[in-house]
Amino acid sequence: MDNQFLVTIFIPVFNGEKYLERTLLSVLNQSYSNFEVLLVDDSSTDKSLAIVNNFAEKDSRFKVFSKPNGGMTSISWNYILPKIKGNFLFYLSQDDLLSEDLLEKAIIRHKETNADCVLCDAVFYFENKEGKRLGGVNGDRNIILNGRDAFLKSLKWEIHGFGLYKTKLYESEIFPEDAFDSDEYMTRKIFLKCQKVAFCDSVFYYRQDNPKAITKSFSEKNFYRLNTFKRIWFLIVHHKFDSRIALEYLFGLNYNFLALKCLSRRFNFNSKDEKIRIDNFLKDFQRELININTNFDFKQEASFKLKLLFMTVKNNFVGFIFCLYQHCKK
């Protein structure tokens, strides 16, 4: 096919030797060949650096960068953004996999629609087993969304964020470095910059069975997720979405804060300094949350508020139980 567009694939790396080679092979075997792979090794202590260097020695499209350990992917994002040369950008973790036709079908779909972003199907992947599959909007891959609709659907994971994005969408963007999941915020911010979001049926295999993945453990970092929730809420308000949407998300923000504050009183912190950091963070966040609640326009009927309260408690109950479970495991 026509390889006129250069695709930059970004993969942050840290102690990923178990899955890394297979991930890189899934990139190497793409049917679309005009790509560069930017690998940022975050001072790995296992064989990860040797693995990525081996790929780079054999294929000039693989480029390796090493940096001091920063502890968060967002820092690697900010490190690599100025080095991206591609017309399009695709991100994956060191343990995810791509179908061989992923880039090809995404580029074809872009040419058909002139979309700013093309989302592939996402399979929640376990070794030798495929879990839930998200494709298009309720399976409809022919639909074209505008950025606002994509943002709204992403809030409840009706759509995911794994796809091919025009690199220019990331110009002047800086990933917040105070939360491990700041990509959740940035993906939604990028959606709002899109004119068109399209879909294709190639597959992104989103690994779920890596026990060392940052999303699979509960520690001090999880408290800082409140920063991501807060930023998404401000996106809702800044872009003037319906006040009910803002209110619904604000209920979730309040509930998550209360759940984490409750957990912090029982959490087995690794050190006294860690406990002090979290206590201070929660105190500062509470003051800001009080200010948000005070200034937000709550002109909503009481029945809607009660419905939201019930829904928020119900939707977050499983997450809260998970937090307690992780605590008890310690």
KABEL-V251140 format. One record per backbone hydrogen bond with DSSP energy under -0.5 kcal/mol. NH is the residue of the N-H (numbers start at 1). CO is the residue of the C=O. If there is no record, write none. Layout:
NH	CO
NH	CO
This chain:
7	5
7	34
8	6
8	88
9	7
9	36
10	8
10	90
11	9
11	38
13	40
19	16
20	16
21	17
23	19
24	20
25	21
26	22
27	23
28	24
29	25
30	27
31	100
33	31
35	33
36	7
37	61
38	9
38	36
39	37
39	63
40	11
40	38
41	39
41	65
42	13
42	40
43	41
51	47
52	48
53	49
54	50
55	51
56	52
57	53
58	54
59	55
62	59
63	37
63	61
65	39
67	41
75	72
76	72
77	73
78	74
79	75
80	76
81	77
82	78
83	80
84	80
84	81
87	6
88	6
89	165
90	8
92	10
96	93
97	205
99	203
102	99
105	101
106	102
107	103
108	104
109	105
110	106
111	107
112	108
113	109
114	110
116	196
117	196
118	164
119	198
120	162
121	202
122	134
123	121
123	204
124	122
124	132
125	123
125	206
126	129
129	126
131	124
134	122
135	133
137	140
138	136
139	135
140	137
141	139
145	197
147	194
150	146
151	147
152	148
153	149
154	150
155	151
155	152
156	152
157	154
158	153
159	153
163	161
164	118
165	89
165	163
166	116
167	87
169	166
170	167
171	168
173	170
182	179
184	181
185	181
186	182
187	183
188	184
189	185
190	186
191	187
192	188
193	190
194	191
197	145
198	117
199	141
200	119
204	121
205	97
205	203
206	123
206	204
207	205
208	125
209	125
211	209
213	210
216	213
217	214
219	217
222	219
223	220
224	220
224	221
225	222
226	223
227	224
228	224
228	225
229	225
230	226
231	227
232	228
233	229
234	230
235	231
236	232
237	233
238	234
239	235
240	237
241	236
245	242
246	242
247	243
248	244
249	245
250	246
251	247
252	248
253	249
254	250
255	251
256	252
257	253
258	254
259	255
260	256
261	257
262	258
263	259
264	260
265	261
265	262
266	263
267	263
269	267
275	271
276	272
277	273
278	274
279	275
280	276
281	277
282	278
283	279
284	280
285	281
286	282
287	283
288	284
289	285
290	286
291	287
292	288
293	289
294	290
295	291
296	292
298	296
300	298
304	301
305	301
306	302
307	303
308	304
309	305
310	306
311	307
312	308
313	309
314	310
315	311
316	312
317	313
317	314
318	314
320	316
321	317
322	318
323	319
324	320
325	321
326	322
327	323
328	324
329	325
330	326
330	327
